[in-house]
Amino acid sequence: MESPVSFRASLAAGRVQLVHVRAGTRIVCLAGTLVVTPPMQWLGESIVALPLTLRAGEDHLVEQRGWVDLRTPAEAEFGCVRPAALAPLWRELWRRLRIRRRALTRGA
């Protein structure tokens, strides 16, 4: 069975990594402690990005696409789980609608 983690990396103590993610991406701390700063958001007239700390086994769901800042005070390992692609779902929906439309136009 294929692992759900789409991207996996290690960070040495004191290192920083920027990762560009899509909305719905889940960041998972696999080992150590990871400080995650999600993409900046507007709050009234101010831009904010509140960092949060993940420990081994914890995860965070990124709500909007953008750059995520990952830092670690000690060595850590993390993974990113990308959201399931919606394209196949939309293709299937359009295919069914076309079939339905053809059936309706033939019956009229």
N, C-alpha and C positions, 0 to 999 in steps of 0.2 A: 504494500500500500504506500502511495506517495505521501511525503510529509506535507502538511499544510503550510509550513514556513516557506515563503517564496524567496526570502533573502536572509542570510545569516552572517553575522560578523562578530569579531571580538574587539574590544577596546582596551588598550593598556591604561594603567592608572594615570589620571590627569589629562587624558586625550579627549578631543571633541570630534564628533562626526556630524555633518549635515546630510540629511537624507530627504529627498523630495518624494512625497507620498500623495496618493489620491485620497479623496474623502472615503471613509470606510475602512482604511487600512488599520490593522491592529498591530501595535508594537508590543512585543513580548520580551520580558527580561528572563533569559534562560539561566543565567548564573551571575552572582555578584549584585551590585546596586547600580542602577541607571537613573540619571536625572534627565527627564524628558521635558523639553520646552516646545509645545505645539506651535503651529503657525499663528502669527499675530492676527487678532480680531479687533474690530471696532467695538468699543463700549462707550456709547454716547459720542463725545468728541475726542476720545482718547484711544490710542492703540495699546492693547495689552496682550501679553503672552505670559501666562502663569506657569512656571515650572512645577513638575510633580516628580516624586521619587518612586521608582519601581524597585521592588526586591525580587529575588529569584522566584519565578512562578507567577508573578503579577503581570498584568497587561493594561494597555491603554488604547481606546478606540479614538482615532483621529477623526474629527467631525468635518474638517474641510481640507481641501488639497493645499499643499504648500510645503515649505521647508521646515523640517523638524530638527531641532538641535538636540543631540544626544551627548551627554557628558558622564563621566564616571570618576568617583574619588579613588576607586581601586579597580583592579582588573575586572571586566564584566563581559558577558556574552549576551547578544540580543538577536532577535529575529523580527522580521516584518511579514505579516500575513496580508496579502493583497485581497481586496474585496472580490467576490465572484463576478466574473464578467457578465454584463447584462445583454451584450450583443446577441448571443444565441437565443435568449428569451425573446427579444424583440423580433428577430428573424422568424422564429416559430409563430409568434403572434401575427405578423404580417402575412405569412404563408397561409395560416388558417383563415384570415380575413379575405384573402384573395379567393380561396376555395369557396368560401361562403358566398362571396359576391357573384362568382361564376354560377353557382347553383341557383341563386336568386334570379339572375338575368336569363338563364335558360328556362326557368319555370314560368316566366312572365309572358 
